[in-house]
Amino acid sequence: MSVPAAYLGIVIIWATTPLAIQWSGDDVGPMFGLTARMAVGTLLSLLLLWALRVRLPWDRASIRCYGAVTLALYGTMTCGYWAAQYVPSGLLSVMFGLTPLVTGLLGMLWLNERAFTGGKLIGLLMALSGLAIIFRADLSAYPDAWLGICLLLFGVTLNGASMVLVKRNGATLHALAQSTGGLLLAFPCYVLTWFLLDGLALPETVPVRNVFAIGYLAVFGSVIGLLLFYYALKRVNTGSVALITLITPVLALFLGSWINHEAVSASVWMGAGVVLAGLALYQWPLRRRSIGPPVLGGRKSLINTDEAE
């Protein structure tokens, strides 16, 4: 596969994942859609492990790493699916674009990484200002938007914590093995949550759109997107990969407005622009850093590691 094709594939998958998340839970409930997605994704990952002959180790360090991945695959994903009931799908992508900022803060606290420079602090403040603009705008268009935004902020925090813990545990694993191990630990949590909330109740009917969205998220969001990301990451500089976190929120907002007829006010667009500008200011001076992708599509993440700026 050519590198441009892989890069384009990542952009398309990440931009369409928020809309697919919202569609997968419509009419059937978020926990059914999420559990069904993860069941298919886990099965596909196991089949890929067997086909590619990738080893799935279960030593102590690997299990700790799987547990850190599970924190994102279960905690972050659950927050994202529940938040999709209260906010536009495009906002999911904007919010999860904040993950590098959260990992930077947690890395400084837990890993004794370098403190924020002036430029990074300005970027963080800009991103928070953009969130305030979005929050105020969405409260008028979506009465329960505050709940969705709080869920997303908590999910982003869990995602950042997962990345930091993966780095601290230091397990060197194949990307497919790491995501599969996390899925194997997370899937029982989904089933238990579905049982506690809905009694494992199956919907009477599953519309075609839901089936398509669940299948798309399982195949592309959870498996193919992961493989494309690591294929591209090995062949392009991290600055180019960082561009994806700036491109996909804009595309996600546009797709939600165009395809799903979501109300996206001028204030939301402005707030999203401020958030992305802050993210760019945070990332761009750090061209020799490794970055990681958002969790909404079930992908493994690597956190930033400080080098000379």
Phi and psi restraints in degrees (value plus and minus 20) as a CYANA .aco file:
   2 SER   PHI     -95.4   -55.4
   2 SER   PSI     131.5   171.5
   3 VAL   PHI     -83.6   -43.6
   3 VAL   PSI     -63.8   -23.8
   4 PRO   PHI     -78.3   -38.3
   4 PRO   PSI     -57.2   -17.2
   5 ALA   PHI     -86.0   -46.0
   5 ALA   PSI     -61.4   -21.4
   6 ALA   PHI     -84.5   -44.5
   6 ALA   PSI     -62.2   -22.2
   7 TYR   PHI     -81.8   -41.8
   7 TYR   PSI     -66.5   -26.5
   8 LEU   PHI     -82.8   -42.8
   8 LEU   PSI     -58.6   -18.6
   9 GLY   PHI     -81.8   -41.8
   9 GLY   PSI     -61.1   -21.1
  10 ILE   PHI     -83.0   -43.0
  10 ILE   PSI     -65.6   -25.6
  11 VAL   PHI     -79.5   -39.5
  11 VAL   PSI     -65.2   -25.2
  12 ILE   PHI     -84.8   -44.8
  12 ILE   PSI     -64.5   -24.5
  13 ILE   PHI     -85.5   -45.5
  13 ILE   PSI     -65.9   -25.9
  14 TRP   PHI     -87.9   -47.9
  14 TRP   PSI     -53.3   -13.3
  15 ALA   PHI     -93.8   -53.8
  15 ALA   PSI     -49.8    -9.8
  16 THR   PHI    -113.7   -73.7
  16 THR   PSI     -34.6     5.4
  17 THR   PHI     -79.4   -39.4
  17 THR   PSI     -65.6   -25.6
  18 PRO   PHI     -78.6   -38.6
  18 PRO   PSI     -62.2   -22.2
  19 LEU   PHI     -85.2   -45.2
  19 LEU   PSI     -60.5   -20.5
  20 ALA   PHI     -84.7   -44.7
  20 ALA   PSI     -56.5   -16.5
  21 ILE   PHI     -80.9   -40.9
  21 ILE   PSI     -64.9   -24.9
  22 GLN   PHI     -85.2   -45.2
  22 GLN   PSI     -62.8   -22.8
  23 TRP   PHI     -85.9   -45.9
  23 TRP   PSI     -56.9   -16.9
  24 SER   PHI     -85.9   -45.9
  24 SER   PSI     -44.4    -4.4
  25 GLY   PHI    -118.8   -78.8
  25 GLY   PSI     -33.5     6.5
  26 ASP   PHI     -81.8   -41.8
  26 ASP   PSI     114.5   154.5
  27 ASP   PHI      52.3    92.3
  27 ASP   PSI     -41.8    -1.8
  28 VAL   PHI    -136.1   -96.1
  28 VAL   PSI     -27.9    12.1
  29 GLY   PHI      72.6   112.6
  29 GLY   PSI     123.1   163.1
  30 PRO   PHI     -84.5   -44.5
  30 PRO   PSI     -56.7   -16.7
  31 MET   PHI     -92.2   -52.2
  31 MET   PSI     -55.4   -15.4
  32 PHE   PHI     -84.7   -44.7
  32 PHE   PSI     -66.6   -26.6
  33 GLY   PHI     -81.5   -41.5
  33 GLY   PSI     -61.3   -21.3
  34 LEU   PHI     -89.7   -49.7
  34 LEU   PSI     -64.2   -24.2
  35 THR   PHI     -85.9   -45.9
  35 THR   PSI     -60.6   -20.6
  36 ALA   PHI     -83.7   -43.7
  36 ALA   PSI     -61.4   -21.4
  37 ARG   PHI     -80.6   -40.6
  37 ARG   PSI     -66.7   -26.7
  38 MET   PHI     -90.2   -50.2
  38 MET   PSI     -50.5   -10.5
  39 ALA   PHI     -83.3   -43.3
  39 ALA   PSI     -66.5   -26.5
  40 VAL   PHI     -87.2   -47.2
  40 VAL   PSI     -62.8   -22.8
  41 GLY   PHI     -82.8   -42.8
  41 GLY   PSI     -60.2   -20.2
  42 THR   PHI     -84.2   -44.2
  42 THR   PSI     -64.4   -24.4
  43 LEU   PHI     -81.8   -41.8
  43 LEU   PSI     -64.7   -24.7
  44 LEU   PHI     -84.1   -44.1
  44 LEU   PSI     -60.3   -20.3
  45 SER   PHI     -83.9   -43.9
  45 SER   PSI     -61.3   -21.3
  46 LEU   PHI     -84.1   -44.1
  46 LEU   PSI     -59.9   -19.9
  47 LEU   PHI     -84.6   -44.6
  47 LEU   PSI     -59.6   -19.6
  48 LEU   PHI     -86.6   -46.6
  48 LEU   PSI     -60.2   -20.2
  49 LEU   PHI     -76.8   -36.8
  49 LEU   PSI     -64.4   -24.4
  50 TRP   PHI     -87.7   -47.7
  50 TRP   PSI     -64.1   -24.1
  51 ALA   PHI     -87.0   -47.0
  51 ALA   PSI     -59.0   -19.0
  52 LEU   PHI    -110.9   -70.9
  52 LEU   PSI     -22.5    17.5
  53 ARG   PHI      36.9    76.9
  53 ARG   PSI      23.9    63.9
  54 VAL   PHI    -110.4   -70.4
  54 VAL   PSI     110.6   150.6
  55 ARG   PHI     -97.5   -57.5
  55 ARG   PSI     121.8   161.8
  56 LEU   PHI    -134.9   -94.9
  56 LEU   PSI      69.1   109.1
  57 PRO   PHI     -93.4   -53.4
  57 PRO   PSI     133.3   173.3
  58 TRP   PHI    -148.5  -108.5
  58 TRP   PSI      14.4    54.4
  59 ASP   PHI     -94.9   -54.9
  59 ASP   PSI     150.7   190.7
  60 ARG   PHI     -79.8   -39.8
  60 ARG   PSI     -63.8   -23.8
  61 ALA   PHI     -84.0   -44.0
  61 ALA   PSI     -60.2   -20.2
  62 SER   PHI     -86.6   -46.6
  62 SER   PSI     -59.5   -19.5
  63 ILE   PHI     -84.3   -44.3
  63 ILE   PSI     -59.3   -19.3
  64 ARG   PHI     -82.0   -42.0
  64 ARG   PSI     -58.9   -18.9
  65 CYS   PHI     -86.3   -46.3
  65 CYS   PSI     -63.0   -23.0
  66 TYR   PHI     -80.3   -40.3
  66 TYR   PSI     -59.1   -19.1
  67 GLY   PHI     -83.4   -43.4
  67 GLY   PSI     -59.2   -19.2
  68 ALA   PHI     -85.6   -45.6
  68 ALA   PSI     -59.2   -19.2
  69 VAL   PHI     -84.6   -44.6
  69 VAL   PSI     -58.5   -18.5
  70 THR   PHI     -82.3   -42.3
  70 THR   PSI     -54.0   -14.0
  71 LEU   PHI     -76.2   -36.2
  71 LEU   PSI     -58.8   -18.8
  72 ALA   PHI    -101.7   -61.7
  72 ALA   PSI     -65.2   -25.2
  73 LEU   PHI     -84.4   -44.4
  73 LEU   PSI     -55.2   -15.2
  74 TYR   PHI    -114.3   -74.3
  74 TYR   PSI     -76.8   -36.8
  75 GLY   PHI     -85.3   -45.3
  75 GLY   PSI     -72.1   -32.1
  76 THR   PHI     -85.7   -45.7
  76 THR   PSI     -63.7   -23.7
  77 MET   PHI     -84.3   -44.3
  77 MET   PSI     -60.7   -20.7
  78 THR   PHI     -82.3   -42.3
  78 THR   PSI     -62.8   -22.8
  79 CYS   PHI     -80.7   -40.7
  79 CYS   PSI     -62.9   -22.9
  80 GLY   PHI     -83.3   -43.3
  80 GLY   PSI     -62.9   -22.9
  81 TYR   PHI     -87.5   -47.5
  81 TYR   PSI     -59.9   -19.9
  82 TRP   PHI     -90.3   -50.3
  82 TRP   PSI     -57.8   -17.8
  83 ALA   PHI     -84.7   -44.7
  83 ALA   PSI     -49.5    -9.5
  84 ALA   PHI     -82.4   -42.4
  84 ALA   PSI     -35.6     4.4
  85 GLN   PHI     -98.7   -58.7
  85 GLN   PSI     -35.7     4.3
  86 TYR   PHI    -139.6   -99.6
  86 TYR   PSI     -35.6     4.4
  87 VAL   PHI    -152.2  -112.2
  87 VAL   PSI     140.5   180.5
  88 PRO   PHI     -81.5   -41.5
  88 PRO   PSI     129.9   169.9
  89 SER   PHI     -81.3   -41.3
  89 SER   PSI     -56.2   -16.2
  90 GLY   PHI     -82.7   -42.7
  90 GLY   PSI     -48.4    -8.4
  91 LEU   PHI     -87.6   -47.6
  91 LEU   PSI     -46.9    -6.9
  92 LEU   PHI     -78.8   -38.8
  92 LEU   PSI     -64.1   -24.1
  93 SER   PHI     -87.3   -47.3
  93 SER   PSI     -60.8   -20.8
  94 VAL   PHI     -81.3   -41.3
  94 VAL   PSI     -65.5   -25.5
  95 MET   PHI     -86.0   -46.0
  95 MET   PSI     -62.2   -22.2
  96 PHE   PHI     -95.5   -55.5
  96 PHE   PSI     -31.4     8.6
  97 GLY   PHI     -87.1   -47.1
  97 GLY   PSI     -34.2     5.8
  98 LEU   PHI     -99.4   -59.4
  98 LEU   PSI     -24.0    16.0
  99 THR   PHI     -73.2   -33.2
  99 THR   PSI     -64.2   -24.2
 100 PRO   PHI     -78.0   -38.0
 100 PRO   PSI     -54.0   -14.0
 101 LEU   PHI     -86.8   -46.8
 101 LEU   PSI     -62.2   -22.2
 102 VAL   PHI     -86.3   -46.3
 102 VAL   PSI     -63.2   -23.2
 103 THR   PHI     -84.3   -44.3
 103 THR   PSI     -54.0   -14.0
 104 GLY   PHI     -83.3   -43.3
 104 GLY   PSI     -63.5   -23.5
 105 LEU   PHI     -84.4   -44.4
 105 LEU   PSI     -66.5   -26.5
 106 LEU   PHI     -88.8   -48.8
 106 LEU   PSI     -56.4   -16.4
 107 GLY   PHI     -83.0   -43.0
 107 GLY   PSI     -56.2   -16.2
 108 MET   PHI     -87.5   -47.5
 108 MET   PSI     -57.9   -17.9
 109 LEU   PHI     -98.5   -58.5
 109 LEU   PSI     -60.5   -20.5
 110 TRP   PHI    -118.1   -78.1
 110 TRP   PSI     -49.0    -9.0
 111 LEU   PHI    -132.4   -92.4
 111 LEU   PSI     -15.6    24.4
 112 ASN   PHI      37.3    77.3
 112 ASN   PSI      15.1    55.1
 113 GLU   PHI     -95.9   -55.9
 113 GLU   PSI     148.4   188.4
 114 ARG   PHI     -78.8   -38.8
 114 ARG   PSI     122.5   162.5
 115 ALA   PHI     -86.9   -46.9
 115 ALA   PSI     142.4   182.4
 116 PHE   PHI     -82.8   -42.8
 116 PHE   PSI     118.1   158.1
 117 THR   PHI    -100.7   -60.7
 117 THR   PSI     153.9   193.9
 118 GLY   PHI     -78.8   -38.8
 118 GLY   PSI     -63.3   -23.3
 119 GLY   PHI     -82.7   -42.7
 119 GLY   PSI     -60.1   -20.1
 120 LYS   PHI     -88.6   -48.6
 120 LYS   PSI     -57.6   -17.6
 121 LEU   PHI     -85.8   -45.8
 121 LEU   PSI     -59.0   -19.0
 122 ILE   PHI     -83.3   -43.3
 122 ILE   PSI     -62.5   -22.5
 123 GLY   PHI     -80.6   -40.6
 123 GLY   PSI     -61.1   -21.1
 124 LEU   PHI     -83.5   -43.5
 124 LEU   PSI     -64.5   -24.5
 125 LEU   PHI     -85.0   -45.0
 125 LEU   PSI     -57.7   -17.7
 126 MET   PHI     -83.4   -43.4
 126 MET   PSI     -63.6   -23.6
 127 ALA   PHI     -82.4   -42.4
 127 ALA   PSI     -61.5   -21.5
 128 LEU   PHI     -86.0   -46.0
 128 LEU   PSI     -56.0   -16.0
 129 SER   PHI     -84.3   -44.3
 129 SER   PSI     -61.4   -21.4
 130 GLY   PHI     -82.7   -42.7
 130 GLY   PSI     -58.9   -18.9
 131 LEU   PHI     -83.2   -43.2
 131 LEU   PSI     -59.5   -19.5
 132 ALA   PHI     -82.8   -42.8
 132 ALA   PSI     -59.3   -19.3
 133 ILE   PHI     -84.2   -44.2
 133 ILE   PSI     -65.2   -25.2
 134 ILE   PHI     -83.6   -43.6
 134 ILE   PSI     -63.8   -23.8
 135 PHE   PHI     -79.0   -39.0
 135 PHE   PSI     -66.4   -26.4
 136 ARG   PHI     -86.0   -46.0
 136 ARG   PSI     -59.9   -19.9
 137 ALA   PHI     -89.1   -49.1
 137 ALA   PSI     -61.2   -21.2
 138 ASP   PHI     -93.3   -53.3
 138 ASP   PSI     -44.2    -4.2
 139 LEU   PHI     -83.4   -43.4
 139 LEU   PSI     -49.6    -9.6
 140 SER   PHI    -102.0   -62.0
 140 SER   PSI     -54.2   -14.2
 141 ALA   PHI    -107.1   -67.1
 141 ALA   PSI     -53.1   -13.1
 142 TYR   PHI    -149.7  -109.7
 142 TYR   PSI      85.3   125.3
 143 PRO   PHI     -75.7   -35.7
 143 PRO   PSI     -53.6   -13.6
 144 ASP   PHI    -121.0   -81.0
 144 ASP   PSI       0.5    40.5
 145 ALA   PHI     -82.1   -42.1
 145 ALA   PSI     -51.1   -11.1
 146 TRP   PHI     -78.7   -38.7
 146 TRP   PSI     -57.2   -17.2
 147 LEU   PHI     -88.1   -48.1
 147 LEU   PSI     -62.7   -22.7
 148 GLY   PHI     -83.1   -43.1
 148 GLY   PSI     -61.6   -21.6
 149 ILE   PHI     -86.8   -46.8
 149 ILE   PSI     -60.0   -20.0
 150 CYS   PHI     -83.4   -43.4
 150 CYS   PSI     -61.7   -21.7
 151 LEU   PHI     -81.1   -41.1
 151 LEU   PSI     -62.0   -22.0
 152 LEU   PHI     -86.7   -46.7
 152 LEU   PSI     -61.1   -21.1
 153 LEU   PHI     -82.1   -42.1
 153 LEU   PSI     -61.1   -21.1
 154 PHE   PHI     -85.8   -45.8
 154 PHE   PSI     -60.4   -20.4
 155 GLY   PHI     -83.9   -43.9
 155 GLY   PSI     -60.6   -20.6
 156 VAL   PHI     -84.1   -44.1
 156 VAL   PSI     -59.0   -19.0
 157 THR   PHI     -83.4   -43.4
 157 THR   PSI     -63.7   -23.7
 158 LEU   PHI     -82.4   -42.4
 158 LEU   PSI     -59.2   -19.2
 159 ASN   PHI     -82.9   -42.9
 159 ASN   PSI     -65.0   -25.0
 160 GLY   PHI     -83.7   -43.7
 160 GLY   PSI     -61.2   -21.2
 161 ALA   PHI     -82.5   -42.5
 161 ALA   PSI     -58.7   -18.7
 162 SER   PHI     -80.4   -40.4
 162 SER   PSI     -64.8   -24.8
 163 MET   PHI     -82.6   -42.6
 163 MET   PSI     -63.9   -23.9
 164 VAL   PHI     -83.4   -43.4
 164 VAL   PSI     -62.0   -22.0
 165 LEU   PHI     -86.5   -46.5
 165 LEU   PSI     -56.3   -16.3
 166 VAL   PHI     -81.6   -41.6
 166 VAL   PSI     -62.7   -22.7
 167 LYS   PHI     -88.1   -48.1
 167 LYS   PSI     -62.0   -22.0
 168 ARG   PHI     -86.4   -46.4
 168 ARG   PSI     -55.8   -15.8
 169 ASN   PHI     -90.0   -50.0
 169 ASN   PSI     -50.9   -10.9
 170 GLY   PHI      49.4    89.4
 170 GLY   PSI       0.2    40.2
 171 ALA   PHI     -95.0   -55.0
 171 ALA   PSI     107.0   147.0
 172 THR   PHI    -114.4   -74.4
 172 THR   PSI      84.5   124.5
 173 LEU   PHI    -149.7  -109.7
 173 LEU   PSI     132.8   172.8
 174 HIS   PHI     -81.3   -41.3
 174 HIS   PSI     121.5   161.5
 175 ALA   PHI     -75.9   -35.9
 175 ALA   PSI     -61.2   -21.2
 176 LEU   PHI     -87.6   -47.6
 176 LEU   PSI     -58.4   -18.4
 177 ALA   PHI     -85.9   -45.9
 177 ALA   PSI     -60.8   -20.8
 178 GLN   PHI     -85.0   -45.0
 178 GLN   PSI     -66.4   -26.4
 179 SER   PHI     -88.0   -48.0
 179 SER   PSI     -57.0   -17.0
 180 THR   PHI     -87.2   -47.2
 180 THR   PSI     -62.9   -22.9
 181 GLY   PHI     -80.8   -40.8
 181 GLY   PSI     -60.7   -20.7
 182 GLY   PHI     -84.7   -44.7
 182 GLY   PSI     -60.3   -20.3
 183 LEU   PHI     -84.4   -44.4
 183 LEU   PSI     -60.0   -20.0
 184 LEU   PHI     -83.8   -43.8
 184 LEU   PSI     -53.2   -13.2
 185 LEU   PHI    -101.3   -61.3
 185 LEU   PSI     -52.9   -12.9
 186 ALA   PHI     -98.5   -58.5
 186 ALA   PSI     -53.3   -13.3
 187 PHE   PHI     -77.6   -37.6
 187 PHE   PSI     -65.5   -25.5
 188 PRO   PHI     -79.5   -39.5
 188 PRO   PSI     -51.4   -11.4
 189 CYS   PHI     -85.6   -45.6
 189 CYS   PSI     -58.7   -18.7
 190 TYR   PHI     -83.6   -43.6
 190 TYR   PSI     -65.0   -25.0
 191 VAL   PHI     -82.5   -42.5
 191 VAL   PSI     -64.2   -24.2
 192 LEU   PHI     -82.9   -42.9
 192 LEU   PSI     -63.1   -23.1
 193 THR   PHI     -84.5   -44.5
 193 THR   PSI     -62.5   -22.5
 194 TRP   PHI     -79.9   -39.9
 194 TRP   PSI     -60.7   -20.7
 195 PHE   PHI     -85.8   -45.8
 195 PHE   PSI     -64.8   -24.8
 196 LEU   PHI     -87.8   -47.8
 196 LEU   PSI     -56.3   -16.3
 197 LEU   PHI    -107.8   -67.8
 197 LEU   PSI     -60.0   -20.0
 198 ASP   PHI    -144.5  -104.5
 198 ASP   PSI     -18.0    22.0
 199 GLY   PHI      44.4    84.4
 199 GLY   PSI       8.0    48.0
 200 LEU   PHI      38.0    78.0
 200 LEU   PSI       6.1    46.1
 201 ALA   PHI     -89.6   -49.6
 201 ALA   PSI     109.7   149.7
 202 LEU   PHI    -109.2   -69.2
 202 LEU   PSI     120.9   160.9
 203 PRO   PHI     -86.5   -46.5
 203 PRO   PSI     127.6   167.6
 204 GLU   PHI     -82.4   -42.4
 204 GLU   PSI     -59.3   -19.3
 205 THR   PHI    -157.9  -117.9
 205 THR   PSI     128.5   168.5
 206 VAL   PHI    -138.6   -98.6
 206 VAL   PSI      85.9   125.9
 207 PRO   PHI     -77.3   -37.3
 207 PRO   PSI     135.0   175.0
 208 VAL   PHI     -78.2   -38.2
 208 VAL   PSI     -57.8   -17.8
 209 ARG   PHI     -82.4   -42.4
 209 ARG   PSI     -58.7   -18.7
 210 ASN   PHI     -85.7   -45.7
 210 ASN   PSI     -63.0   -23.0
 211 VAL   PHI     -80.3   -40.3
 211 VAL   PSI     -64.6   -24.6
 212 PHE   PHI     -81.9   -41.9
 212 PHE   PSI     -65.4   -25.4
 213 ALA   PHI     -84.9   -44.9
 213 ALA   PSI     -63.7   -23.7
 214 ILE   PHI     -83.6   -43.6
 214 ILE   PSI     -65.4   -25.4
 215 GLY   PHI     -83.3   -43.3
 215 GLY   PSI     -61.2   -21.2
 216 TYR   PHI     -82.6   -42.6
 216 TYR   PSI     -65.0   -25.0
 217 LEU   PHI     -85.4   -45.4
 217 LEU   PSI     -57.9   -17.9
 218 ALA   PHI     -88.6   -48.6
 218 ALA   PSI     -64.4   -24.4
 219 VAL   PHI    -101.8   -61.8
 219 VAL   PSI     -72.1   -32.1
 220 PHE   PHI    -109.9   -69.9
 220 PHE   PSI     -66.8   -26.8
 221 GLY   PHI     -86.6   -46.6
 221 GLY   PSI     -57.4   -17.4
 222 SER   PHI    -119.4   -79.4
 222 SER   PSI     -46.4    -6.4
 223 VAL   PHI    -136.5   -96.5
 223 VAL   PSI     -82.5   -42.5
 224 ILE   PHI     -85.0   -45.0
 224 ILE   PSI     -60.7   -20.7
 225 GLY   PHI     -79.2   -39.2
 225 GLY   PSI     -59.3   -19.3
 226 LEU   PHI     -82.5   -42.5
 226 LEU   PSI     -67.2   -27.2
 227 LEU   PHI     -85.8   -45.8
 227 LEU   PSI     -60.3   -20.3
 228 LEU   PHI     -83.6   -43.6
 228 LEU   PSI     -59.4   -19.4
 229 PHE   PHI     -81.4   -41.4
 229 PHE   PSI     -68.6   -28.6
 230 TYR   PHI     -92.4   -52.4
 230 TYR   PSI     -48.3    -8.3
 231 TYR   PHI     -83.3   -43.3
 231 TYR   PSI     -66.2   -26.2
 232 ALA   PHI     -91.5   -51.5
 232 ALA   PSI     -58.1   -18.1
 233 LEU   PHI     -81.5   -41.5
 233 LEU   PSI     -51.6   -11.6
 234 LYS   PHI     -95.9   -55.9
 234 LYS   PSI     -35.4     4.6
 235 ARG   PHI    -139.1   -99.1
 235 ARG   PSI     -27.9    12.1
 236 VAL   PHI    -148.9  -108.9
 236 VAL   PSI     141.3   181.3
 237 ASN   PHI     -93.3   -53.3
 237 ASN   PSI     137.4   177.4
 238 THR   PHI     -86.5   -46.5
 238 THR   PSI     -46.6    -6.6
 239 GLY   PHI     -82.3   -42.3
 239 GLY   PSI     -57.8   -17.8
 240 SER   PHI     -88.2   -48.2
 240 SER   PSI     -58.5   -18.5
 241 VAL   PHI     -87.4   -47.4
 241 VAL   PSI     -54.6   -14.6
 242 ALA   PHI     -82.8   -42.8
 242 ALA   PSI     -48.2    -8.2
 243 LEU   PHI     -77.4   -37.4
 243 LEU   PSI     -50.1   -10.1
 244 ILE   PHI     -80.5   -40.5
 244 ILE   PSI     -59.1   -19.1
 245 THR   PHI     -89.8   -49.8
 245 THR   PSI     -33.5     6.5
 246 LEU   PHI    -116.8   -76.8
 246 LEU   PSI     -49.0    -9.0
 247 ILE   PHI    -100.0   -60.0
 247 ILE   PSI     -65.9   -25.9
 248 THR   PHI     -84.6   -44.6
 248 THR   PSI     -57.4   -17.4
 249 PRO   PHI     -81.2   -41.2
 249 PRO   PSI     -58.6   -18.6
 250 VAL   PHI     -85.2   -45.2
 250 VAL   PSI     -64.7   -24.7
 251 LEU   PHI     -83.7   -43.7
 251 LEU   PSI     -59.7   -19.7
 252 ALA   PHI     -84.5   -44.5
 252 ALA   PSI     -62.2   -22.2
 253 LEU   PHI     -82.2   -42.2
 253 LEU   PSI     -62.8   -22.8
 254 PHE   PHI     -83.9   -43.9
 254 PHE   PSI     -64.5   -24.5
 255 LEU   PHI     -85.0   -45.0
 255 LEU   PSI     -60.8   -20.8
 256 GLY   PHI     -82.4   -42.4
 256 GLY   PSI     -59.5   -19.5
 257 SER   PHI     -91.2   -51.2
 257 SER   PSI     -60.2   -20.2
 258 TRP   PHI    -100.3   -60.3
 258 TRP   PSI     -68.9   -28.9
 259 ILE   PHI    -107.4   -67.4
 259 ILE   PSI     -61.3   -21.3
 260 ASN   PHI    -119.8   -79.8
 260 ASN   PSI     -18.1    21.9
 261 HIS   PHI      35.5    75.5
 261 HIS   PSI      21.7    61.7
 262 GLU   PHI    -102.7   -62.7
 262 GLU   PSI     123.3   163.3
 263 ALA   PHI     -97.2   -57.2
 263 ALA   PSI      92.8   132.8
 264 VAL   PHI    -140.8  -100.8
 264 VAL   PSI      83.0   123.0
 265 SER   PHI     -96.8   -56.8
 265 SER   PSI     148.5   188.5
 266 ALA   PHI     -82.0   -42.0
 266 ALA   PSI     -53.4   -13.4
 267 SER   PHI     -86.1   -46.1
 267 SER   PSI     -57.5   -17.5
 268 VAL   PHI     -85.7   -45.7
 268 VAL   PSI     -63.7   -23.7
 269 TRP   PHI     -80.5   -40.5
 269 TRP   PSI     -62.0   -22.0
 270 MET   PHI     -84.9   -44.9
 270 MET   PSI     -65.1   -25.1
 271 GLY   PHI     -81.5   -41.5
 271 GLY   PSI     -61.6   -21.6
 272 ALA   PHI     -82.3   -42.3
 272 ALA   PSI     -58.9   -18.9
 273 GLY   PHI     -83.2   -43.2
 273 GLY   PSI     -60.9   -20.9
 274 VAL   PHI     -86.4   -46.4
 274 VAL   PSI     -61.8   -21.8
 275 VAL   PHI     -79.1   -39.1
 275 VAL   PSI     -67.5   -27.5
 276 LEU   PHI     -89.2   -49.2
 276 LEU   PSI     -53.9   -13.9
 277 ALA   PHI     -84.5   -44.5
 277 ALA   PSI     -61.7   -21.7
 278 GLY   PHI     -83.6   -43.6
 278 GLY   PSI     -59.9   -19.9
 279 LEU   PHI     -84.3   -44.3
 279 LEU   PSI     -60.7   -20.7
 280 ALA   PHI     -84.1   -44.1
 280 ALA   PSI     -62.1   -22.1
 281 LEU   PHI     -84.4   -44.4
 281 LEU   PSI     -54.5   -14.5
 282 TYR   PHI     -90.0   -50.0
 282 TYR   PSI     -62.0   -22.0
 283 GLN   PHI    -104.4   -64.4
 283 GLN   PSI     -59.6   -19.6
 284 TRP   PHI     -85.5   -45.5
 284 TRP   PSI     -53.1   -13.1
 285 PRO   PHI     -88.2   -48.2
 285 PRO   PSI     -31.6     8.4
 286 LEU   PHI    -124.8   -84.8
 286 LEU   PSI      41.4    81.4
 287 ARG   PHI     -93.3   -53.3
 287 ARG   PSI     -34.3     5.7
 288 ARG   PHI    -127.8   -87.8
 288 ARG   PSI      18.2    58.2
 289 ARG   PHI    -131.3   -91.3
 289 ARG   PSI     132.2   172.2
 290 SER   PHI    -109.5   -69.5
 290 SER   PSI     117.4   157.4
 291 ILE   PHI    -141.3  -101.3
 291 ILE   PSI     147.9   187.9
 292 GLY   PHI    -149.8  -109.8
 292 GLY   PSI     137.6   177.6
 293 PRO   PHI    -106.4   -66.4
 293 PRO   PSI     142.1   182.1
 294 PRO   PHI     -82.2   -42.2
 294 PRO   PSI     147.4   187.4
 295 VAL   PHI    -122.0   -82.0
 295 VAL   PSI     -21.5    18.5
 296 LEU   PHI     -81.2   -41.2
 296 LEU   PSI     -51.0   -11.0
 297 GLY   PHI    -111.9   -71.9
 297 GLY   PSI     -10.4    29.6
 298 GLY   PHI      59.9    99.9
 298 GLY   PSI       4.6    44.6
 299 ARG   PHI    -116.9   -76.9
 299 ARG   PSI     129.3   169.3
 300 LYS   PHI     -91.8   -51.8
 300 LYS   PSI     129.7   169.7
 301 SER   PHI    -143.9  -103.9
 301 SER   PSI     130.7   170.7
 302 LEU   PHI    -138.2   -98.2
 302 LEU   PSI     118.2   158.2
 303 ILE   PHI    -112.1   -72.1
 303 ILE   PSI     145.1   185.1
 304 ASN   PHI     -87.5   -47.5
 304 ASN   PSI     121.2   161.2
 305 THR   PHI    -140.9  -100.9
 305 THR   PSI     106.3   146.3
 306 ASP   PHI     -92.4   -52.4
 306 ASP   PSI     116.2   156.2
 307 GLU   PHI    -151.8  -111.8
 307 GLU   PSI    -195.5  -155.5
 308 ALA   PHI     -83.4   -43.4
 308 ALA   PSI     115.2   155.2
